[in-house]
Amino acid sequence: MNTQTLCARCGSTIHKELPASVNVRVAPEKKAAVLSGELFLAECPVCGQRQLLTFPFLYHDPDAQLMVWLGADEATRARASSVLSSSPEMQDYRIRLVDSPGELIEKIKIFDAGLSDIALELCKFVTAREAGEPLTLKFLAIDSAEAALHFASPKDGKMEVLAVGLNVYEDCCGILARNPALEENAKGPVQIDQAWLAKFFD
Ligand SMILES: [Zn+2]
């Protein structure tokens, strides 16, 4: 799909060829461009400004039985639903909706690390509550040596790395096991974030 957008700095038109989807079994070489965000970046030919584009896009990892759809609007939700009902083996898939490239990248990192994104959102919720302030956390990686999860956390215009003990994550898995309604609700296309979680814990 060829698209055009306006440069946020100088107003020039930026043309960019955008893929509708990436299947990482078919094209494993494209995964790095997704994870680095390069796939979503458009560069202005006049002033060099780089900006992130949000467009309808599907990340598909058949080996992980994972689909992440960028564009959490009704049209995307409907397309994801029709894919889900298209064959019985899709029932075992995790189908997630996100509304920014950053969230898409985070989902891939979470599932690549073998974690549950629901338990991870619980982990963010618990961490913010203990800190006594609203935190915007994005999962980065597991640090096995430190037995911790690392999150990116913006503070005073800078990005800090916040370490949360793996024991907190394990406690959240326990909460998840005691609240089966969460997993039930996550079958089918769903946007799992703090707003989703708040529907269960308020
Ligand atoms: Zn420009």
Boltz pocket constraint, residues with backbone or C-beta under 6 A from the ligand:
constraints:
  - pocket:
      binder: B
      contacts: [[A, 7], [A, 8], [A, 9], [A, 10], [A, 11], [A, 12], [A, 44], [A, 45], [A, 46], [A, 47], [A, 48], [A, 49]]
      max_distance: 6.0
